[in-house]
Amino acid sequence: MKKTLLLVAMALLGLTHASAQDVDDLGIFNHLSIGAGVGTTGITIDLAAPVTPYVAVRAGVDIFPNIKVKTDLDIDVNVDQQYEHYISGFTIPKDVKVEGKTDMIGGNAHVLFDFFPFKQSSFHLTAGAYFGKDKVVSLYNKEDGALKVINQANQILINEGIANPSTHENMIGLDLGDFFLTPDQNGNVDATLKVSKFRPYVGLGFGRPVPMKHRFTCNFDLGVQFWGTPEVYLRDNKLEKTTTNSDAGEVLKVISKISVYPSLNIRFVGRIL
């Protein structure tokens, strides 16, 4: 296994070194290449052109696959014991089946500038930005109207002046790590995790986006997107964090604290001009 990885690494370095030769011909947009790759940003397709032997620009789109994950979330009956008789006629389930999915399909693009500190080397530093949709994850209950009984119970508690929707005091809802979700009047929840639409990027890598000596080459890039502090929205209303005792929703809880997104990509590039 180690020998195989070593051979792959040597092949990659060999391709990137070869593509770094004969760079004197690289001028302002006098060549053009097309690249396709895969990585943590999904499937990448872009065009690239040189600006000087030391700088190249590439722009393209990123298509992330639709990944779905099914799980159960706990129902939190956050009602004081003295008020439980108000909802004694309702059968409150202990949990509900939900589905979470990535929500970055289409609409994402990037513009990146590669800087080559050494003229005859394929090592580069990269700066630029990714931009597009702000939604990255959606979560919803699988069965339509599955939480209608919870909405009915909450309405009684609110009408009696017992429950406080703004603080979730004496409310019933879904326990999602640091967040408390209440169903709408149709008995559904629809939560989304949002980040900034404009995400600056910095990174480094090997390989020239416009190969010269060889028509085809391989590029490797590693960096981070600064997408800001993720925020959770319920029916387009931003949620504030609450204190819960459940471990449910730990994935969303962790993601909501990460302000950067790692980008790792391998691209195959072909010069077309």
Secondary structure per residue as TSV (DSSP state, phi and psi in degrees):
chain	resnum	aa	ss	phi	psi
A	1	M	-	360.0	-45.4
A	2	K	H	-62.2	-39.3
A	3	K	H	-64.6	-39.2
A	4	T	H	-64.3	-45.3
A	5	L	H	-61.9	-38.3
A	6	L	H	-64.3	-42.5
A	7	L	H	-64.1	-40.4
A	8	V	H	-62.9	-43.9
A	9	A	H	-62.9	-41.1
A	10	M	H	-65.9	-38.3
A	11	A	H	-65.5	-41.8
A	12	L	H	-63.3	-46.1
A	13	L	H	-64.6	-36.0
A	14	G	H	-65.5	-41.9
A	15	L	H	-65.8	-43.8
A	16	T	H	-70.0	-33.2
A	17	H	H	-69.0	-42.3
A	18	A	H	-64.1	-38.2
A	19	S	H	-72.0	-12.7
A	20	A	T	-87.1	-5.3
A	21	Q	S	-84.1	161.1
A	22	D	S	55.9	46.6
A	23	V	G	-89.7	-4.7
A	24	D	G	-61.0	-24.3
A	25	D	G	-80.0	-6.6
A	26	L	-	-77.0	115.5
A	27	G	-	-128.3	-166.1
A	28	I	T	-70.3	102.8
A	29	F	T	53.0	33.9
A	30	N	-	-91.8	-0.2
A	31	H	-	-138.9	163.1
A	32	L	-	-146.3	138.9
A	33	S	E	-135.1	160.6
A	34	I	E	-123.3	139.0
A	35	G	E	-130.6	151.3
A	36	A	E	-137.8	135.4
A	37	G	E	-151.1	180.0
A	38	V	E	-143.6	147.7
A	39	G	E	177.2	-156.7
A	40	T	T	-72.3	-12.0
A	41	T	T	-93.0	2.0
A	42	G	E	99.5	-144.1
A	43	I	E	-94.4	126.5
A	44	T	E	-111.9	134.6
A	45	I	E	-132.2	125.2
A	46	D	E	-150.6	166.3
A	47	L	E	-112.9	148.4
A	48	A	E	-138.8	151.0
A	49	A	E	-148.5	149.0
A	50	P	E	-79.5	152.9
A	51	V	E	-107.9	-44.9
A	52	T	E	-147.1	176.6
A	53	P	T	-60.8	-14.4
A	54	Y	T	-104.6	-10.4
A	55	V	E	-138.9	139.3
A	56	A	E	-137.7	153.5
A	57	V	E	-123.2	142.3
A	58	R	E	-137.8	144.8
A	59	A	E	-142.5	142.8
A	60	G	E	-174.2	-165.6
A	61	V	E	-120.2	157.2
A	62	D	E	-129.2	123.4
A	63	I	E	-113.6	114.2
A	64	F	-	-95.9	134.2
A	65	P	-	-66.2	150.3
A	66	N	-	-81.5	101.3
A	67	I	-	-103.8	126.9
A	68	K	E	-115.3	141.0
A	69	V	E	-132.0	127.6
A	70	K	E	-102.6	140.8
A	71	T	E	-157.5	177.4
A	72	D	E	-112.3	138.3
A	73	L	E	-114.2	141.0
A	74	D	E	-70.6	145.4
A	75	I	E	-93.7	123.9
A	76	D	E	-100.1	112.1
A	77	V	E	-91.6	88.4
A	78	N	E	-91.3	59.7
A	79	V	-	-121.8	129.1
A	80	D	-	-59.5	145.4
A	81	Q	G	-57.7	-32.3
A	82	Q	G	-69.1	-16.0
A	83	Y	G	-108.1	2.5
A	84	E	G	-63.8	-23.7
A	85	H	G	-67.8	-19.6
A	86	Y	G	-68.5	-25.2
A	87	I	G	-116.9	17.0
A	88	S	T	-65.1	-21.9
A	89	G	T	-84.8	-1.7
A	90	F	S	-104.4	140.6
A	91	T	-	-96.0	100.1
A	92	I	-	-89.0	121.1
A	93	P	-	-67.8	156.6
A	94	K	S	-80.1	-28.5
A	95	D	E	-152.9	174.4
A	96	V	E	-143.8	144.8
A	97	K	E	-81.0	127.8
A	98	V	E	-127.8	164.6
A	99	E	E	-130.8	131.0
A	100	G	E	-111.4	142.8
A	101	K	E	-144.0	149.4
A	102	T	E	-68.6	143.8
A	103	D	-	-128.7	40.3
A	104	M	-	-112.2	28.4
A	105	I	-	-74.2	121.3
A	106	G	S	66.9	168.1
A	107	G	-	76.0	2.2
A	108	N	E	-106.9	137.7
A	109	A	E	-144.4	172.6
A	110	H	E	-149.9	150.2
A	111	V	E	-132.0	118.8
A	112	L	E	-130.1	143.5
A	113	F	E	-114.9	124.6
A	114	D	E	-98.6	128.0
A	115	F	E	-112.3	125.4
A	116	F	-	-106.3	102.9
A	117	P	S	-62.2	-30.5
A	118	F	S	-118.3	122.4
A	119	K	T	-57.2	-40.4
A	120	Q	T	-97.1	21.8
A	121	S	-	-123.6	151.2
A	122	S	-	-92.3	-2.4
A	123	F	E	-66.3	135.1
A	124	H	E	-143.4	154.1
A	125	L	E	-104.4	144.1
A	126	T	E	-127.9	139.1
A	127	A	E	-139.5	147.1
A	128	G	E	167.6	-145.9
A	129	A	E	-158.3	149.7
A	130	Y	E	-106.8	146.2
A	131	F	E	-153.3	157.5
A	132	G	S	152.6	-135.6
A	133	K	-	-67.6	146.3
A	134	D	S	-92.4	-18.0
A	135	K	E	-81.1	130.6
A	136	V	E	-117.9	-29.0
A	137	V	E	-141.3	137.4
A	138	S	E	-120.4	148.5
A	139	L	E	-137.8	134.6
A	140	Y	E	-154.9	157.9
A	141	N	E	-77.3	141.0
A	142	K	S	-68.7	-45.0
A	143	E	S	-92.0	122.0
A	144	D	T	-61.6	129.0
A	145	G	T	76.8	14.2
A	146	A	T	-64.5	-21.0
A	147	L	T	-112.3	21.6
A	148	K	H	-62.6	-36.2
A	149	V	H	-63.3	-33.5
A	150	I	H	-68.7	-41.6
A	151	N	H	-62.6	-39.6
A	152	Q	H	-65.4	-41.6
A	153	A	H	-66.6	-41.2
A	154	N	H	-62.4	-39.6
A	155	Q	H	-61.9	-38.5
A	156	I	H	-64.5	-44.6
A	157	L	H	-64.0	-36.4
A	158	I	H	-70.5	-45.4
A	159	N	H	-61.9	-31.7
A	160	E	T	-81.4	-2.9
A	161	G	T	75.8	18.7
A	162	I	-	-92.4	-43.2
A	163	A	-	-93.6	149.4
A	164	N	B	-121.7	104.0
A	165	P	T	-60.9	-30.1
A	166	S	T	-74.2	-31.2
A	167	T	T	-107.6	-6.6
A	168	H	T	67.8	14.8
A	169	E	B	-67.3	129.6
A	170	N	T	57.2	39.1
A	171	M	E	-115.4	160.4
A	172	I	E	-114.6	134.3
A	173	G	E	-168.6	-170.7
A	174	L	E	-92.4	134.5
A	175	D	E	-91.5	109.0
A	176	L	E	-120.1	71.0
A	177	G	T	63.2	-112.5
A	178	D	T	-86.1	4.7
A	179	F	E	-127.6	149.6
A	180	F	E	-119.5	118.4
A	181	L	E	-107.5	130.3
A	182	T	-	-112.3	142.3
A	183	P	-	-74.5	158.4
A	184	D	-	-82.3	-175.2
A	185	Q	T	-65.4	-18.4
A	186	N	T	-91.2	2.5
A	187	G	S	80.5	28.4
A	188	N	-	-125.3	154.7
A	189	V	-	-120.6	144.0
A	190	D	E	-144.3	94.5
A	191	A	E	-108.3	146.4
A	192	T	E	-134.4	148.7
A	193	L	E	-104.1	123.6
A	194	K	E	-118.6	147.1
A	195	V	-	-129.6	-177.4
A	196	S	-	-67.6	142.5
A	197	K	S	-72.4	-26.7
A	198	F	E	-110.0	118.8
A	199	R	E	-126.2	99.7
A	200	P	E	-58.2	150.3
A	201	Y	E	-133.5	139.8
A	202	V	E	-136.1	145.8
A	203	G	E	-171.6	-170.3
A	204	L	E	-146.8	169.1
A	205	G	E	-178.8	-172.9
A	206	F	E	-130.9	141.8
A	207	G	S	112.8	140.2
A	208	R	-	-93.3	133.9
A	209	P	S	-68.8	-17.6
A	210	V	S	-122.5	94.9
A	211	P	-	-68.0	149.6
A	212	M	S	-115.6	-62.3
A	213	K	S	-65.1	-37.2
A	214	H	S	-114.5	145.6
A	215	R	S	-74.3	-27.2
A	216	F	E	-122.9	146.4
A	217	T	E	-155.8	178.0
A	218	C	E	-124.4	135.8
A	219	N	E	-116.8	149.4
A	220	F	E	-130.4	131.8
A	221	D	E	-134.4	141.4
A	222	L	E	-139.9	128.5
A	223	G	E	-170.3	-163.9
A	224	V	E	-138.3	144.8
A	225	Q	E	-99.3	134.7
A	226	F	E	-95.9	96.1
A	227	W	-	-102.0	9.6
A	228	G	-	79.0	-179.0
A	229	T	S	-79.2	117.2
A	230	P	-	-60.9	145.9
A	231	E	E	-125.6	144.9
A	232	V	E	-101.5	129.5
A	233	Y	E	-118.6	139.3
A	234	L	E	-118.4	114.5
A	235	R	T	51.6	47.3
A	236	D	T	67.7	10.5
A	237	N	E	-108.6	126.1
A	238	K	E	-65.9	133.4
A	239	L	-	-96.0	143.2
A	240	E	-	-95.4	150.4
A	241	K	-	-69.9	143.6
A	242	T	-	-125.1	167.4
A	243	T	-	-96.3	118.9
A	244	T	-	-126.6	163.7
A	245	N	-	-105.8	2.1
A	246	S	-	-94.4	153.5
A	247	D	-	-93.3	3.2
A	248	A	T	-65.3	149.3
A	249	G	T	70.0	26.5
A	250	E	H	-63.4	-32.8
A	251	V	H	-62.9	-50.2
A	252	L	H	-64.5	-34.9
A	253	K	H	-61.8	-42.7
A	254	V	H	-69.4	-46.7
A	255	I	H	-59.3	-37.0
A	256	S	T	-68.1	-7.2
A	257	K	T	-106.7	-2.9
A	258	I	-	-97.5	120.8
A	259	S	-	-97.2	-3.0
A	260	V	E	-128.8	152.3
A	261	Y	E	-120.3	121.6
A	262	P	E	-70.9	136.7
A	263	S	E	-119.7	119.1
A	264	L	E	-128.7	120.0
A	265	N	E	-137.9	142.8
A	266	I	E	-118.3	123.8
A	267	R	E	-121.4	143.6
A	268	F	E	-108.8	126.2
A	269	V	E	-119.7	140.1
A	270	G	E	-130.7	131.8
A	271	R	E	-81.2	127.8
A	272	I	-	-111.8	-6.6
A	273	L	-	-149.1	360.0
